[in-house]
Amino acid sequence: MNKDGSIGFSARLTEKLRADHADKISDFTTTEYIVLKSVNEIGIFLYYAGTNGWLVLKDKDGKTIDEYTVVK
């Protein structure tokens, strides 16, 4: 939410993504493949607005996508 109480950009984007793909979701389960454009789109689609997919999405060993991409 914005300071004035209105819905922020990220929340509006989340609602739009979910509405656009509503026909592919049943009982909180995807029923068809859903193609999204970025890691962050996946994060907000799954976990809602303001989620950083690079830090939230992890492999079976708990390693984030960010850890795979950052050169140290």
C-alpha positions as CSV (number, residue, x, y, z in Angstrom):
1,M,0.0,0.0,0.0
2,N,1.1,3.5,-0.6
3,K,1.2,6.1,2.2
4,D,-2.2,7.5,1.1
5,G,-3.8,4.0,1.4
6,S,-4.0,3.3,-2.4
7,I,-2.7,0.1,-3.9
8,G,0.9,0.3,-5.0
9,F,2.3,-0.6,-8.4
10,S,3.7,-4.0,-7.3
11,A,0.4,-5.0,-5.8
12,R,-1.5,-3.9,-9.0
13,L,1.0,-5.9,-11.1
14,T,0.5,-9.0,-8.9
15,E,-3.3,-8.7,-9.3
16,K,-3.0,-8.3,-13.1
17,L,-0.7,-11.3,-13.4
18,R,-3.0,-13.5,-11.3
19,A,-6.1,-12.3,-13.2
20,D,-4.4,-12.9,-16.6
21,H,-3.6,-16.5,-15.7
22,A,-6.7,-17.3,-13.6
23,D,-7.8,-19.8,-16.1
24,K,-4.7,-21.8,-15.5
25,I,-5.1,-22.0,-11.7
26,S,-7.5,-24.2,-9.8
27,D,-7.5,-24.7,-6.0
28,F,-4.2,-22.8,-5.6
29,T,-2.5,-25.2,-8.1
30,T,-1.4,-24.4,-11.7
31,T,-3.2,-26.6,-14.2
32,E,-1.2,-25.5,-17.3
33,Y,2.2,-24.0,-17.9
34,I,2.4,-20.3,-17.1
35,V,5.2,-18.3,-18.8
36,L,6.4,-15.2,-16.9
37,K,9.0,-12.7,-18.1
38,S,11.4,-12.4,-15.2
39,V,12.5,-13.9,-11.8
40,N,10.8,-11.0,-10.0
41,E,7.5,-11.6,-11.9
42,I,7.7,-15.2,-10.7
43,G,8.3,-14.0,-7.1
44,I,5.4,-11.6,-7.0
45,F,3.1,-14.1,-8.8
46,L,3.8,-16.8,-6.2
47,Y,4.4,-14.7,-3.0
48,Y,2.7,-11.4,-3.8
49,A,3.8,-7.8,-4.2
50,G,7.2,-6.6,-3.1
51,T,8.9,-10.0,-3.2
52,N,12.4,-10.2,-4.6
53,G,12.4,-13.5,-6.5
54,W,16.2,-13.5,-6.7
55,L,16.4,-13.8,-2.9
56,V,13.3,-15.9,-2.2
57,L,13.4,-18.7,-4.8
58,K,15.9,-21.4,-3.7
59,D,17.1,-24.8,-5.0
60,K,16.8,-28.0,-3.0
61,D,20.0,-27.1,-1.1
62,G,18.7,-23.7,-0.1
63,K,20.9,-21.7,-2.6
64,T,19.2,-18.6,-4.0
65,I,19.2,-17.6,-7.7
66,D,21.1,-14.5,-6.6
67,E,23.9,-16.8,-5.2
68,Y,24.2,-18.5,-8.6
69,T,24.5,-15.2,-10.5
70,V,26.8,-13.0,-8.3
71,V,30.5,-13.3,-9.1
72,K,32.6,-13.2,-6.0
